[in-house]
């Protein structure tokens, strides 16, 4: 469930490998070892025979450790805060993979759990003290029934929350400009649904916090699988190569054969002359747009409107529009040169007086999209200097996982239930904590 739509995602959407989760296929082996030991202790009727250094309010030697009921809390240590995502997927794991095997038969015990969780889209804060944290999940139940899931629970929360937080920060840096989601090529296909969901979640949170109305624009259908979206895109360099390096001809085919609902964004760096390629596309689109305008054909007006041009010049290449003193790759100077060329393109056309205002608006409405190595810091720099970018295409920076972006989720047993009493049992340096955003979860609804 997110704080935006109040809709809980379920296993029907996630399609997680529950058999693998139940069997420990995705579990760190030490969790598998712990669960096996506790199961064996239960089988032989073992009761605690050691000497606890902690105060125990009951006779410890009557405690059947194999059936020990615990309270576990899962929390994040990304400072100063993290945008939480992946909670529903974690709950689905608890719902369908809590239990144990008797031979080949899996015995579900999820009904014995008590679970509190936050909703996807909330923030948790962290100031460096692991004794002052905000749990995103609290689980109470027999440890050997859900202990095998710890690795997967932490993994889904870490991945989704890191992506969501990274995206949220980039959206803030872009100051309300559209950010295209391009990380698919930098990781395995299997992670696209969770990554795309985290991106969507960050867009919703950004819109809520700022009043913007950004639309999530993912590049693959898989990235939209968890939120009901789909992939979008324009043309790759490969299509231009198939048109023998004629960008304008490729964009004519694009406009002819793709529906008007797909934005016409020309990739203009193929021949390393972004200005000329931009002008060429505008030149071949304008007569078709003009004809539709003069006949009132709205559909064809949309079909032949150039929504934008995308600059993706390689970092080791200097566009021919620039001088030898100018930087290589996509850079602020190149963006300004292209903007100026677009705005004045109509002046080179044979435009009658009564259409000059329309032609001028037609050119000035063309947006500039930039891509290729755009990081949080680079976007901040562009925005600081008011570089006339309209849309940022961002990919690998969303996957950053370093000191500033590390999103470390941890699960601790903090209390155990002894003869009906909850007894603190956290490791030194940790303690039971609370979070006002936690809510009871009815696993049966999942």
C-alpha positions in Angstrom: 0.0 0.0 0.0 1.3 3.4 -0.8 0.5 6.7 0.9 -0.8 8.0 -2.5 -3.3 5.5 -3.8 -4.1 3.3 -0.7 -3.8 0.2 -2.9 -1.9 -2.8 -1.6 0.1 -4.7 -4.2 0.0 -8.5 -3.9 1.7 -11.6 -5.1 -0.6 -11.6 -8.1 1.4 -8.6 -9.3 4.8 -9.5 -7.9 4.9 -13.2 -9.0 7.8 -13.8 -6.6 9.4 -17.3 -6.5 7.7 -18.4 -3.4 8.9 -22.0 -3.7 12.5 -20.7 -3.8 11.9 -18.4 -0.8 10.3 -21.3 1.2 13.3 -23.5 0.5 16.0 -20.9 1.3 17.2 -20.6 -2.2 17.6 -16.8 -1.7 18.7 -17.0 1.9 22.2 -16.4 3.4 23.2 -19.8 4.6 23.6 -18.7 8.2 19.9 -18.1 8.4 19.2 -21.5 7.0 21.6 -22.9 9.6 19.7 -21.1 12.4 16.3 -22.3 11.3 17.6 -25.9 10.9 19.0 -25.8 14.4 15.8 -24.5 16.0 13.8 -27.1 14.1 16.0 -29.9 15.4 15.8 -28.5 18.9 12.0 -28.6 18.7 12.1 -32.2 17.4 14.1 -33.4 20.4 12.2 -31.3 22.9 15.2 -29.3 23.9 14.9 -26.6 26.6 17.4 -23.9 27.4 20.4 -25.4 29.3 22.8 -22.4 29.3 23.4 -19.3 31.4 21.9 -16.1 30.0 23.8 -12.9 30.9 20.5 -11.1 30.6 17.9 -10.8 33.3 15.2 -13.5 32.6 12.0 -13.1 34.6 11.1 -16.8 34.4 12.9 -20.1 34.8 15.0 -20.1 31.6 15.4 -23.9 31.8 11.8 -24.3 30.9 12.0 -22.4 27.7 11.6 -24.5 24.5 13.9 -22.6 22.2 12.7 -24.4 19.1 9.3 -22.7 19.4 10.6 -19.3 20.6 8.4 -16.4 19.7 10.3 -13.2 18.9 9.8 -9.6 17.9 11.9 -8.5 15.0 12.2 -5.0 13.6 13.5 -4.0 10.2 14.9 -0.5 9.8 17.0 1.6 7.5 20.2 3.5 8.1 20.4 5.9 5.1 21.1 9.4 6.4 19.5 11.8 6.7 16.4 10.0 5.4 15.2 7.4 2.9 12.1 7.1 0.8 10.7 3.7 1.7 9.7 1.3 -1.0 9.2 -2.5 -1.3 7.1 -3.0 1.8 4.2 -4.7 -0.1 6.7 -7.1 -1.7 8.1 -7.9 1.8 4.6 -8.5 3.1 3.9 -10.9 0.3 6.9 -12.9 1.2 5.7 -13.1 4.8 2.2 -14.1 3.7 3.2 -16.9 1.3 6.6 -18.1 2.5 6.2 -18.2 6.3 6.2 -21.7 7.6 8.1 -24.9 7.4 8.3 -28.2 5.5 7.2 -31.6 6.7 8.7 -33.8 4.1 7.6 -32.4 0.8 4.6 -30.6 2.3 4.9 -26.9 3.2 3.0 -26.0 6.4 1.9 -22.3 6.2 2.0 -20.5 9.5 1.5 -16.9 8.4 -1.7 -16.7 10.5 0.5 -16.9 13.6 2.3 -13.7 12.8 1.6 -10.2 14.0 2.9 -7.7 11.5 3.1 -3.9 11.6 4.3 -2.0 8.6 4.7 1.4 7.1 3.3 2.2 3.7 5.4 2.6 0.6 6.1 6.3 0.0 6.9 7.4 3.6 10.2 8.7 4.7 12.3 7.3 7.5 15.0 9.5 9.2 18.4 8.4 10.5 21.0 10.4 12.3 23.7 7.8 12.9 22.5 6.2 16.1 21.2 2.6 15.6 19.4 2.9 18.9 17.3 5.7 17.5 15.7 4.3 14.4 12.3 4.2 12.7 11.3 0.6 11.9 9.5 0.0 8.7 8.4 -3.5 9.7 7.8 -5.3 13.0 7.2 -9.0 13.0 6.1 -11.1 15.9 6.0 -14.8 15.6 8.0 -18.0 15.9 11.4 -17.2 14.6 12.0 -20.5 12.8 8.9 -19.9 10.7 10.1 -16.6 9.1 13.9 -16.5 9.9 14.7 -17.9 6.5 13.2 -14.8 4.8 15.5 -12.2 6.3 17.9 -12.0 3.4 15.1 -11.6 0.8 13.1 -9.1 3.0 16.1 -6.9 3.4 17.1 -7.2 -0.2 13.8 -6.1 -1.6 13.5 -3.2 0.8 17.1 -2.1 0.2 16.9 -2.2 -3.6 13.5 -0.5 -3.9 14.2 2.2 -1.3 17.7 3.0 -2.6 16.2 3.4 -6.1 13.3 5.5 -4.9 15.4 7.8 -2.8 18.0 8.3 -5.6 15.2 9.1 -8.0 13.5 11.5 -5.5 16.8 13.4 -5.1 17.3 13.7 -8.9 13.7 14.9 -9.3 14.4 17.6 -6.7 17.6 18.7 -8.5 15.7 19.0 -11.8 13.4 21.6 -10.3 10.2 20.2 -11.8 11.6 19.2 -15.2 10.7 15.8 -16.6 13.2 13.0 -15.8 13.2 10.0 -18.1 14.0 6.6 -16.5 16.9 4.9 -18.4 18.6 2.5 -16.0 17.4 -0.7 -17.7 20.5 -1.3 -19.7 22.7 -1.1 -16.6 21.3 -4.1 -14.8 19.7 -7.5 -15.2 16.2 -7.6 -16.7 14.8 -9.3 -13.6 15.1 -6.1 -11.5 13.2 -3.8 -14.0 9.7 -4.2 -12.3 10.9 -3.3 -8.8 13.1 -0.5 -10.2 10.3 1.0 -12.3 7.9 0.8 -9.3 10.5 2.7 -7.1 10.8 5.3 -9.8 7.0 5.7 -10.0 6.8 5.9 -6.3 9.4 8.7 -6.2 7.5 10.7 -8.8 4.3 10.4 -6.8 6.1 11.6 -3.6 7.8 14.4 -5.5 4.5 15.6 -6.9 2.8 15.4 -3.5 5.6 17.4 -1.8 6.1 20.1 -4.5 2.8 20.4 -6.2 4.4 19.5 -9.5 2.5 17.2 -11.9 5.3 15.1 -13.4 4.4 12.0 -15.3 6.4 8.8 -14.8 8.2 8.0 -18.1 9.8 4.5 -18.0 11.6 3.0 -21.0 10.5 -0.6 -20.8 7.1 -2.3 -20.2 8.6 -4.3 -17.4 9.4 -1.1 -15.5 5.7 -0.4 -15.4 4.5 -3.9 -14.4 4.0 -3.1 -10.7 2.2 0.2 -11.2 0.2 -0.3 -14.4 2.4 1.7 -16.7 4.3 0.9 -19.8 7.5 1.8 -21.6 7.9 4.8 -23.9 10.6 6.0 -26.1 11.6 7.5 -29.4 14.4 6.3 -31.7 17.8 4.7 -31.1 20.9 5.4 -33.0 20.4 2.1 -34.6 17.3 3.3 -36.5 19.2 6.2 -37.9 21.9 3.9 -39.1 19.2 1.8 -40.8 18.2 5.0 -42.6 21.8 5.5 -43.8 22.5 8.2 -41.3 19.6 10.4 -42.6 18.1 11.6 -39.3 15.3 13.6 -40.9 14.2 10.6 -43.1 14.1 8.4 -40.1 11.9 10.9 -38.2 9.6 11.1 -41.2 9.1 7.3 -40.9 8.6 7.6 -37.2 5.8 10.2 -37.6 4.2 8.1 -40.3 4.1 4.8 -38.6 3.8 5.5 -34.9 0.6 6.9 -33.4 0.4 10.6 -32.6 0.3 9.8 -28.9 4.0 8.9 -29.1 6.1 12.1 -28.7 8.3 12.9 -31.7 11.7 13.3 -30.1 14.6 13.3 -32.6 18.0 11.9 -31.6 20.2 14.5 -33.3 23.8 13.6 -32.5 24.3 10.7 -35.0 26.4 12.7 -37.4 27.9 14.9 -34.7 26.0 17.9 -35.9 23.1 18.4 -33.5 22.2 21.8 -34.9 21.9 20.7 -38.5 20.0 17.5 -37.6 17.6 19.5 -35.5 17.0 22.0 -38.3 16.6 19.2 -40.9 13.9 17.5 -38.9 12.0 20.7 -38.3 12.3 21.6 -42.0 10.7 18.3 -43.2 8.0 18.4 -40.4 6.9 22.0 -40.9 5.2 21.7 -44.3 3.2 18.7 -43.2 2.2 20.4 -40.0 1.3 23.6 -41.9 -0.9 21.6 -44.3 -2.7 20.1 -41.3 -3.0 23.4 -39.6 -4.6 25.1 -42.6 -7.1 22.3 -43.0 -7.9 22.0 -39.3 -6.6 18.4 -39.2 -5.9 18.1 -35.5 -4.6 14.6 -35.6 -2.0 15.4 -38.2 -1.0 18.5 -36.5 0.0 16.3 -33.5 1.6 13.8 -35.8 3.9 16.3 -37.3 4.8 18.3 -34.2 8.4 17.9 -33.2 8.1 17.5 -29.4 11.8 17.6 -28.8 15.4 16.9 -29.8 17.7 14.7 -27.8 21.4 15.4 -27.4 23.5 12.4 -26.6 26.9 13.3 -27.9 29.7 11.0 -26.8 31.9 12.4 -24.1 35.0 12.0 -26.3 33.4 13.9 -29.2 33.1 17.6 -29.8 30.0 18.7 -31.8 30.9 20.4 -35.1 28.7 23.4 -33.9 31.4 24.2 -31.3 34.9 25.6 -31.4 38.1 23.8 -30.4 38.0 25.6 -27.1 34.6 24.3 -26.2 33.9 21.1 -24.2 33.2 17.7 -25.6 30.1 15.6 -25.2 26.8 17.2 -24.1 27.5 20.4 -22.4 25.8 23.8 -21.6 27.3 25.6 -24.5 26.0 23.0 -27.0 22.5 23.1 -25.4 22.4 26.9 -25.7 23.6 26.8 -29.4 20.9 24.2 -30.2 18.2 26.3 -28.4 19.1 29.4 -30.3 19.1 27.4 -33.6 15.6 25.9 -32.9 14.1 29.3 -31.9 15.2 31.0 -35.2 14.7 28.0 -37.5 11.5 29.4 -39.0 13.3 32.5 -40.3 14.9 30.3 -43.1 11.5 29.0 -44.3 9.2 30.6 -46.8 6.4 31.4 -44.4 3.6 33.8 -45.3 2.9 36.7 -43.0 -0.3 35.2 -41.5 1.6 32.0 -40.4 4.7 33.6 -39.0 3.5 33.6 -35.4 2.5 30.0 -35.7 5.8 29.0 -37.2 7.7 30.9 -34.5 5.7 29.1 -31.8 6.1 25.8 -33.6 9.9 26.1 -33.3 10.1 27.6 -29.8 7.9 24.8 -28.4 10.5 22.1 -29.3 12.0 20.8 -26.1 15.6 19.9 -25.5 16.3 16.5 -24.0 19.8 15.7 -22.7 21.2 12.2 -21.9 24.5 10.5 -21.4 26.1 10.4 -17.9 23.7 12.8 -16.2 24.2 12.5 -12.4 22.6 14.3 -9.5 25.5 16.7 -9.3 25.6 17.4 -13.0 21.9 18.2 -13.1 22.4 20.5 -10.1 25.1 22.3 -12.0 22.9 22.7 -15.1 20.0 24.1 -13.1 22.3 26.4 -11.2 23.4 28.0 -14.4 19.9 28.0 -16.0 21.0 25.8 -19.0 17.9 25.6 -21.2 17.2 21.9 -20.8 13.6 20.7 -20.7 14.0 17.0 -20.0 16.8 14.9 -18.4 17.4 11.3 -19.4 19.0 9.6 -16.4 20.2 6.0 -16.1 23.2 4.6 -14.2 23.2 7.3 -11.5 19.9 5.9 -10.1 21.8 2.7 -9.3 24.5 4.4 -7.2 25.2 2.6 -4.0 28.1 4.4 -2.1 28.5 6.2 1.1 26.1 9.0 0.2 23.5 6.7 -1.3 23.9 3.4 0.7 20.5 2.2 1.8 21.3 -0.3 4.5 18.3 -2.2 5.9 18.8 -4.4 8.9 16.6 -6.9 10.8 17.2 -7.4 14.6 15.4 -9.6 17.1 14.8 -7.1 19.8 12.5 -8.9 22.2 11.5 -12.5 22.9 8.3 -13.8 24.5 8.9 -15.8 27.7 5.8 -17.3 29.4 3.6 -14.6 27.9 6.0 -11.7 28.8 8.0 -9.7 26.2 11.6 -9.5 27.3 14.2 -7.2 25.7 16.8 -9.3 23.9 18.5 -7.0 21.4 22.2 -7.1 20.8 24.2 -4.4 22.5 23.9 -1.2 20.6 20.3 -1.9 19.5 16.9 -1.7 21.2 13.2 -1.9 20.4 12.1 1.3 18.7 8.8 2.6 17.4 7.6 4.5 14.3 4.3 6.5 14.3 3.8 5.4 10.7 3.6 1.7 11.6 0.1 0.2 11.1 -1.2 -3.4 11.7 -1.3 -5.5 8.6 -3.9 -8.2 7.9 -1.9 -10.7 5.9 -5.1 -12.5 4.9 -5.9 -9.7 2.5 -2.8 -10.4 0.6 
